[in-house]
Amino acid sequence: MPNSDYPFVFECTTCDQETTVTREDALGLYPDPESTNAARVVLEQRGWMRGTSEDMLFCPACAGGQPSSPIDQPRDSAPIKPME
């Protein structure tokens, strides 16, 4: 996300709940808010989980019943993309 345009809005695949990640959020949890890992770290700290498919993302309320993995686990596919 070099030169990223914060904020990023992410949406739960199941219930459409949204969470917004701002540069300040990322800076508070990750030393470089422009890093490709910064938004992932914020999402994980908030309890959001990735599903079995790369484009699936679950809020904390929905993550419990879904097969999911922590946001920051390495994957072979592209990173989670924020909503546009």
N, C-alpha and C positions, 0 to 999 in steps of 0.2 A: 504494500500500500504506500509506496513512496509518494510524497506530495499528495496524500489523501485529502479528500474533501469531507471532513467530518461535518455533521454527525452521520453515523450509519444507523439505519433502522433495520432490525431483523424481525422476522415474523415466525411464530410457531406453526409448524406444518399441520398440527391437529386442531388447535382452537383459535388460531389467528391472533393470539396475544402478541403484542409487539414489545420490543425493548430497544432503546436507543443507546448507542455507544458514542460518547463525545470524546474529543481529544483530551479533555481533562480527566475523564474516566480512565482512558488508556494510560495517561501519564502517571496517574495515581497507582497503577498496578504494574506498569511495564516501563523500563527506563527510556525507551524510544517509541513514542506514540506513532511514528511513521513505519515501524516495523510491521512485517506481514503477520506477526504473532500477536500484536497488541490487542486487536479486537477479539481474537480467540481467547486470550487470557481473561479479558473482561467478561465475556460470555460464560466461560467456565466458572469464574468466581461467582457469577450470579446464578449458577446451577443449570444453565442451558446445556443441552446435550445434542450431539449429532446422531442421526439415525443410521441405519445400515446403508442407505443411499446417501451420496455426497450432498444432495440438495435437500435432505431432510434435516430439520432443526426443531428441537422440542423445548418448550418452556419447562421450568421446574415442576409445575403441576402435572404436565403430560409426560415428562421423562420417565417417571416411575414405572409406567406400564409398557414402555416401548423398548425394543432392543436397541441399545444405544451405546455409544462410546464417548469418552471425554473428548472435548473439542480439540485439545492439543495433541492427540495421538496422530502420528504420521500416517498419511494416506497416500495411495498411488495416484489419486485423481486430483483435480483442481481444488483450491480452497473454497470455503463457504463464501458465497457472494451476498453482499447486502442487497436489500430490496431497492429498486430504483423508483 
